[in-house]
Amino acid sequence: MKKLYSLLLLALAAAAPAHAQWNTNATPVCIYSTTYVDENGETKQGGDYYACTPMVARTPDKKTWISWKTWTNKTVNGVKASAVRTYLQLLDRDGVPQFSEPILVNDHITPTWWSKYALCVASDGSAIVTVADSRTENESIVSEEYVPSTFTPAIYKIDQEGNFLWGLDGIEYSDITNSPYTNAFVIGDDTFFIFTNISEDSTSGETYIQRIDADGVPAWDEPRKLSDKVYLQYKMIPSLDGDILFFDDTPDGARVQRVNHDLELQWDEPVIYDENSYGGYEMNHYRIVSDGNGGACVAFVRPMGEFSHNIRVQHINEDGSLGFGLSGLDAYNAEEYDHNYPSIAVNPETQEIMVQFASEIGSKGEVRHQKFTFEGDYLYDDKGFTVASKDGSTSGGYYFGLTGVGALSGGSWAAVYRDLAGFFQSSIIIRVYDKNGQRTLNRTIGRDLDPNDLTCIVEPEAIYLFYREASKAKNPGITIFRIAPDGSYDVKYDDTESISSLPAGDSAAKQYFSLDGKLLPEPQRGLNLVRHADGTVSKQLR
């Protein structure tokens, strides 16, 4: 098997040094810098597009795969085309990059950075990466004005030695040329590859799925159609006996089905756990985690009025019964305030469900937690537990950016959020609470950060942060941070399985602000400022 150690272009020559490792104090570590040395020997900024949309996945042996995109140039037939490509790096347990240069996953042009891609880990610790790129540039590039427009879905498997196990071009579906959205889930030894196909006029399309075994052999002669619509409103998590809980969003509401690996129904019929249907192309409104017993726990936003919301929580048992009633329970069991941006974690050890969400109380913003038993009992009072609060009038209307909550050993848990001081200015706050709600750790990371696509993963021995620091930062690029629950940085591994992990990225793909800078739970009528996941800001009229 050929091993590919891809070299970046000269403009990206300032890649991560091999001696990088996890932080030894409260200073985060940049493992991939977006600064570079030009042909004149001058140090310059590569800009935000030199490390877009980072994604993270942990391996069973406690290493970390990190993938990201870069807006770079590629010369084809003598013509230089500007486009996006996907890179991959592996960190060992000590946080040391295992490849002297990041692996170039797809050496084809990806037309735009917003093409949806995925990163997950196979059962053997290899990385599974999906892309959507143009694979016809050699035939069609004819001028400097060439802009590729085709999106062909492809999926790669790359082992920890850098070997491309499913071929240097991955497994591709060349007959599909307009598929900007891809996703993947690993269940057991199988990978389920989901991708779209949009019509030329973008008015219609389909979504497909293919099951691929560990050796790269598709289970079905042709991918199976999931829907006559173009979206990724699907999520898959393991259940009992090798089965799968398969989530989707339909016009009748959000539902779950238990299926086998051939997608055959194991329940008499799907279970609807939320009668609302949000639309869109993916399940951004639903935070779904395994309950550790073959079932799942879900937190989601339910509209209550023009600008009001509450956070609903549901426990779905392995037999399809709804543990929290037909409509779930409110995380904040009152209607005075607005709540949004939930995240959820489960502690199978104590059989508790933890939910983190934002509250807006007049000019005051809060980070709140609520805990439930698996039977639906509130473990705090009906309004939950206040983690942090701030009067927006003293900070220009900014509150908090939520990242997530995670379970630790012995019933304790970690809360991670951002304290927003202004546009592109924030601190990352890490707090740990014991089983009685007493705070045992309060750590502030940075005072003037602009972390994008922040991911937090909570494991028994440590809390891990991964994000892209924006170009105006002192050390812009892909940044990592690790801290033990007791506040130390000399982390010892005990080789136990992680209790829970938080989903990649912020709960909200976008953030909305009023013209005076006040953070909004959703766009208001009139003109809004929109901060996108890649850090850019635009105006939106609603």
Residue pairs with C-beta under 8 A, 6 or more apart in sequence:
1 163
1 164
1 165
2 163
2 164
2 168
3 161
3 162
3 163
4 103
4 104
4 162
4 163
4 164
4 168
5 99
5 100
5 101
5 103
5 162
6 87
6 101
6 102
6 103
6 104
6 107
7 101
7 104
8 15
8 70
8 72
8 87
8 101
8 102
8 104
9 72
9 73
10 36
10 39
11 36
11 38
11 46
11 72
11 73
12 36
12 46
12 50
12 70
12 72
13 36
13 37
14 33
14 35
14 36
14 37
15 32
15 33
15 100
15 101
15 102
16 30
16 31
16 32
16 33
16 89
16 97
16 102
16 478
17 97
18 96
18 97
18 100
19 96
20 29
20 30
20 31
20 95
20 96
20 97
21 29
21 94
21 95
21 96
22 29
22 94
22 95
22 480
22 481
22 482
22 489
22 491
23 29
23 480
23 481
23 482
23 489
24 489
24 490
25 489
26 443
26 444
26 445
28 445
28 446
28 465
28 469
28 479
28 480
28 481
29 95
29 479
29 480
29 481
30 469
30 475
30 476
30 477
30 478
30 479
31 66
31 89
31 91
31 95
31 97
31 477
31 478
31 479
31 480
32 51
32 68
32 89
32 102
32 477
32 478
33 475
33 476
33 477
34 45
34 46
34 47
34 48
34 50
34 51
34 471
34 476
34 477
35 43
35 44
35 45
35 46
35 476
35 477
36 43
36 44
36 46
37 43
37 44
38 44
45 471
45 476
46 471
46 476
47 71
47 471
48 452
48 468
48 470
48 471
48 476
48 534
48 535
48 536
49 70
49 71
49 84
49 113
49 534
50 70
50 71
50 72
50 477
51 68
51 69
51 70
51 468
51 476
51 477
51 478
52 68
52 69
52 70
52 71
52 84
52 113
52 468
52 534
53 68
53 69
53 113
53 117
53 453
53 468
53 533
53 534
54 66
54 67
54 68
54 453
54 455
54 466
54 467
54 468
54 478
55 66
55 67
55 68
55 117
55 118
55 119
55 453
55 455
55 504
55 505
56 64
56 65
56 66
56 67
56 119
56 455
56 457
56 466
56 504
57 64
57 65
57 119
57 120
57 121
57 127
58 64
58 65
58 121
58 457
58 459
58 464
58 498
58 501
59 65
59 121
59 125
59 160
60 121
60 123
60 125
61 93
61 125
62 93
62 459
62 493
62 495
63 90
63 91
63 92
63 93
63 98
63 125
63 160
64 90
64 91
64 95
64 464
64 466
64 480
65 88
65 89
65 90
65 91
65 119
65 121
65 127
66 88
66 89
66 90
66 91
66 466
66 478
67 86
67 87
67 88
67 89
67 105
67 117
67 119
67 127
67 129
68 86
68 87
68 468
68 478
69 84
69 85
69 86
69 87
69 110
69 113
69 117
70 84
70 85
70 87
71 82
71 83
71 84
71 113
72 82
72 83
72 84
72 85
73 80
73 81
73 82
73 83
74 80
74 81
74 83
74 85
74 107
74 109
74 137
75 81
76 109
76 137
76 138
76 141
77 138
77 141
77 142
79 141
79 142
79 143
79 144
79 146
80 144
81 109
81 137
81 141
81 146
81 147
81 148
83 109
83 110
83 111
83 134
83 148
84 109
84 110
84 111
84 112
84 113
84 115
85 104
85 105
85 106
85 107
85 108
85 109
85 110
85 133
86 104
86 105
86 106
86 110
86 117
86 129
86 131
87 102
87 103
87 104
87 105
88 102
88 103
88 105
88 119
88 127
88 129
88 158
89 97
89 98
89 99
89 102
89 103
89 478
90 97
90 98
90 99
90 127
90 160
91 97
91 98
91 480
92 98
93 493
95 480
95 482
98 160
98 162
99 162
103 158
103 162
105 129
105 131
105 156
105 158
106 131
106 133
106 154
106 156
106 169
106 170
108 133
108 134
108 135
108 137
108 169
109 133
109 134
109 137
109 148
110 131
110 132
110 133
110 134
111 133
111 134
111 147
111 148
111 149
111 150
111 151
112 180
113 534
114 180
114 534
115 131
115 132
115 133
115 151
115 180
115 181
115 182
116 132
116 180
116 181
116 182
116 183
116 232
116 281
116 282
117 129
117 130
117 131
117 132
117 182
118 128
118 129
118 130
118 182
118 183
118 184
119 127
119 128
119 129
120 127
120 128
120 184
120 185
120 186
120 191
121 127
121 128
121 186
122 128
122 157
122 186
122 189
122 191
122 214
123 186
123 188
123 189
123 214
124 159
124 214
125 159
125 160
126 157
126 158
126 159
126 160
126 165
127 156
127 157
127 158
127 159
128 155
128 156
128 157
128 184
128 186
128 191
129 155
129 156
129 158
129 170
130 153
130 154
130 155
130 156
130 182
130 183
130 184
130 193
130 195
131 153
131 154
131 155
131 156
131 170
131 182
132 151
132 152
132 153
132 154
132 179
132 180
132 181
132 182
132 195
133 151
133 152
133 154
134 148
134 149
134 150
134 151
134 152
135 150
135 152
135 154
135 169
135 172
135 174
136 148
136 150
136 177
137 146
137 148
140 146
140 148
141 148
150 177
150 178
151 176
151 177
151 178
151 179
151 180
152 172
152 173
152 174
152 176
152 177
152 179
153 172
153 173
153 176
153 179
153 182
153 193
153 195
153 196
154 169
154 170
154 171
154 172
154 173
155 166
155 170
155 171
155 182
155 184
155 191
155 193
155 212
156 164
156 166
156 170
156 171
157 164
157 165
157 166
157 170
157 191
157 216
158 164
158 165
159 165
164 170
165 216
166 216
167 216
171 193
171 212
171 216
171 218
173 179
173 195
173 223
176 195
176 197
178 197
178 198
178 199
178 200
178 205
179 195
179 196
179 197
179 198
180 196
180 198
181 195
181 196
181 230
181 231
181 232
181 281
181 282
182 193
182 194
182 195
182 196
182 232
183 193
183 194
183 195
183 232
183 234
183 282
184 191
184 192
184 193
184 194
185 191
185 192
185 194
185 235
185 236
185 237
186 192
187 236
187 237
187 238
187 242
187 244
187 261
188 238
188 242
188 261
189 213
189 214
190 211
190 212
190 213
190 214
190 219
190 261
191 211
191 212
191 213
192 209
192 210
192 211
192 212
192 236
193 209
193 210
193 211
193 212
193 223
194 207
194 208
194 209
194 226
194 232
194 234
195 207
195 208
195 223
196 205
196 206
196 207
196 208
196 230
196 231
196 232
196 281
197 205
197 206
197 207
197 208
197 230
198 204
198 205
198 230
199 205
204 228
204 230
205 228
205 229
205 230
206 225
206 226
206 227
206 228
206 229
206 230
207 225
207 226
207 227
207 229
207 230
207 231
207 232
207 234
208 223
208 224
208 225
208 226
209 223
209 224
209 226
209 234
209 263
210 218
210 219
210 220
210 223
210 224
211 218
211 219
211 220
211 261
211 262
212 218
212 219
213 219
219 261
219 262
224 263
226 234
226 248
230 281
231 280
231 281
231 282
232 281
232 282
232 283
233 248
233 249
233 280
233 281
233 282
233 283
234 246
234 247
234 248
234 283
235 246
235 247
235 248
235 283
235 286
235 288
236 244
236 245
236 246
236 247
237 244
237 245
237 247
237 288
237 289
237 290
237 296
238 244
238 245
238 290
238 294
239 245
239 258
239 294
239 295
239 318
240 293
240 294
240 318
242 260
242 261
243 258
243 259
243 260
243 266
243 294
244 258
244 259
244 260
244 261
245 256
245 257
245 258
245 295
245 296
245 316
246 256
246 257
246 258
246 259
246 263
247 254
247 255
247 256
247 283
247 286
247 288
247 296
248 254
248 255
248 257
248 283
249 255
249 277
249 278
249 279
249 283
249 286
250 277
251 277
252 272
252 275
252 277
253 272
253 273
253 274
253 275
253 276
253 277
254 272
254 273
254 274
254 276
254 277
254 278
254 283
254 286
254 300
255 270
255 271
255 272
255 273
256 270
256 271
256 273
256 296
256 316
256 320
257 265
257 266
257 267
257 270
257 271
258 265
258 266
258 267
258 318
258 320
259 265
259 266
260 266
267 319
267 320
271 316
271 320
271 322
273 298
273 314
273 316
273 322
273 328
274 286
274 298
274 300
274 302
274 312
274 314
274 327
274 328
275 327
276 302
276 303
278 284
278 285
284 508
284 509
285 300
285 301
286 298
286 299
286 300
287 298
287 299
287 300
287 342
287 343
287 344
287 503
287 507
288 296
288 297
288 298
288 344
289 296
289 297
289 344
289 345
289 346
289 500
290 296
290 297
290 346
291 297
291 315
291 316
291 346
291 348
291 353
291 374
292 346
292 348
293 317
293 318
293 348
294 317
294 318
295 315
295 316
295 317
295 318
295 323
296 315
296 316
297 313
297 314
297 315
297 316
297 344
297 346
297 353
298 313
298 314
298 316
298 328
298 344
299 311
299 312
299 313
299 331
299 342
299 343
299 344
299 355
299 357
300 311
300 312
300 314
300 342
301 309
301 310
301 311
301 312
301 339
301 340
301 341
301 342
302 309
302 310
302 311
302 312
303 309
304 310
304 335
307 338
307 520
307 521
307 522
307 524
308 338
309 338
309 339
309 340
309 521
309 522
310 330
310 331
310 332
310 335
310 339
311 330
311 331
311 332
311 339
311 340
311 342
311 355
311 357
312 327
312 328
312 329
312 330
312 331
313 324
313 328
313 329
313 330
313 331
313 344
313 353
313 355
313 370
313 372
314 322
314 323
314 324
314 328
314 329
315 322
315 323
315 324
315 353
315 372
315 374
315 376
316 322
316 323
317 323
322 328
323 374
323 375
323 376
324 372
324 376
325 376
329 372
329 376
329 378
330 382
331 339
331 342
331 355
331 357
331 368
331 370
331 384
332 339
332 357
332 359
332 368
332 370
332 382
332 383
332 384
333 378
333 382
333 383
334 382
334 383
336 361
337 359
337 360
337 361
338 359
338 360
338 521
339 357
339 358
339 359
339 360
339 368
340 357
340 358
340 360
340 508
340 521
340 522
341 357
341 358
341 402
341 506
341 507
341 508
341 521
342 355
342 356
342 357
342 507
343 355
343 356
343 357
343 402
343 403
343 404
343 405
343 502
343 503
343 507
344 353
344 354
344 355
344 356
344 405
345 353
345 354
345 404
345 405
345 406
345 407
345 413
345 458
345 500
345 502
346 352
346 353
346 354
346 407
346 500
347 354
347 407
347 411
347 413
347 499
347 500
348 499
349 407
349 409
349 410
349 411
349 499
350 411
350 435
351 373
351 374
352 371
352 372
352 373
352 374
352 379
352 407
352 411
353 371
353 372
353 373
353 374
354 369
354 370
354 371
354 405
354 407
354 413
355 369
355 370
355 371
355 372
355 405
356 367
356 368
356 369
356 387
356 402
356 404
356 405
356 415
356 417
357 367
357 368
357 370
357 402
358 365
358 366
358 367
358 368
358 399
358 400
358 402
358 521
359 365
359 366
359 367
359 368
360 366
360 399
360 521
363 391
363 392
363 393
364 389
364 390
364 391
364 392
365 389
365 390
365 392
365 399
365 400
365 519
366 386
366 387
366 388
366 389
366 390
366 399
366 400
367 386
367 387
367 388
367 389
367 400
367 402
367 415
367 417
368 383
368 384
368 385
368 386
368 387
369 380
369 384
369 385
369 387
369 405
369 413
369 415
370 378
370 379
370 380
370 384
370 385
371 378
371 379
371 380
371 385
372 378
372 379
373 379
380 437
385 437
387 415
387 417
387 431
388 400
388 417
388 419
388 429
390 399
390 400
390 419
392 398
392 399
392 518
395 420
395 421
395 422
396 422
396 516
396 517
396 518
397 513
397 514
397 516
397 517
397 518
397 519
398 420
398 421
398 422
398 517
398 518
398 519
399 420
399 519
400 417
400 418
400 419
400 420
401 417
401 418
401 420
401 426
401 454
401 506
401 511
402 417
402 418
402 506
402 507
402 508
403 416
403 417
403 418
403 428
403 454
403 455
403 456
403 502
403 506
403 507
404 416
404 456
404 458
404 502
404 503
404 507
405 413
405 414
405 415
405 416
405 502
406 413
406 414
406 416
406 456
406 457
406 458
406 463
406 499
406 500
406 501
406 502
407 413
407 414
407 458
407 499
407 500
408 414
408 432
408 458
408 460
408 485
408 499
409 460
409 499
410 434
410 435
411 434
411 435
412 432
412 433
412 434
412 435
412 440
412 485
413 432
413 433
414 430
414 431
414 432
414 433
414 458
414 463
414 485
415 429
415 430
415 431
415 432
415 433
416 428
416 429
416 430
416 431
416 456
416 463
416 465
416 502
417 428
417 429
418 426
418 427
418 428
418 429
418 449
418 451
418 454
419 426
419 427
419 428
419 429
419 444
420 426
420 519
421 427
421 448
422 517
423 513
423 517
423 531
423 537
424 450
424 470
424 472
424 535
425 448
425 449
425 450
426 446
426 449
426 450
426 451
427 444
427 445
427 446
427 447
427 449
428 444
428 445
428 446
428 449
428 451
428 454
428 465
428 481
429 442
429 443
429 444
429 445
430 441
430 442
430 443
430 444
430 445
430 463
430 465
430 483
431 439
431 441
431 442
431 443
432 439
432 440
432 441
432 463
432 485
433 439
433 440
434 440
440 485
440 486
441 485
441 486
441 487
443 483
443 487
445 465
445 481
449 469
449 473
450 469
450 470
450 472
450 473
450 535
451 467
451 468
451 469
451 470
451 479
452 467
452 468
452 469
452 470
452 533
452 534
452 535
453 467
453 468
453 504
453 505
453 506
453 533
453 534
454 465
454 466
454 467
454 505
454 506
455 465
455 466
455 467
455 502
455 504
455 505
456 463
456 464
456 465
456 466
456 502
457 463
457 464
457 466
457 498
457 501
457 502
458 464
458 498
458 499
458 500
458 501
458 502
459 498
459 499
459 501
460 494
460 496
460 498
460 499
461 484
461 485
461 491
461 492
461 493
461 494
462 482
462 483
462 484
462 485
462 491
463 482
463 483
463 484
463 485
464 480
464 481
464 482
465 479
465 480
465 481
465 482
466 478
466 479
466 480
466 481
467 478
467 479
468 476
468 477
468 478
468 479
468 535
469 475
469 476
469 477
469 479
470 476
470 535
482 489
482 491
483 489
483 491
484 490
484 491
505 533
506 533
509 532
509 533
510 530
510 531
510 532
510 533
511 519
511 530
511 531
512 519
512 520
512 521
512 522
512 523
512 524
512 528
512 529
512 530
512 531
512 540
513 519
513 520
513 528
513 529
513 530
513 531
514 520
514 524
514 528
514 529
515 527
515 528
515 529
517 529
520 528
523 530
523 540
523 542
524 542
525 542
526 541
526 542
527 539
527 540
527 541
528 539
528 540
528 541
528 542
529 537
529 538
529 539
529 540
530 537
530 538
530 539
530 540
531 537
532 538
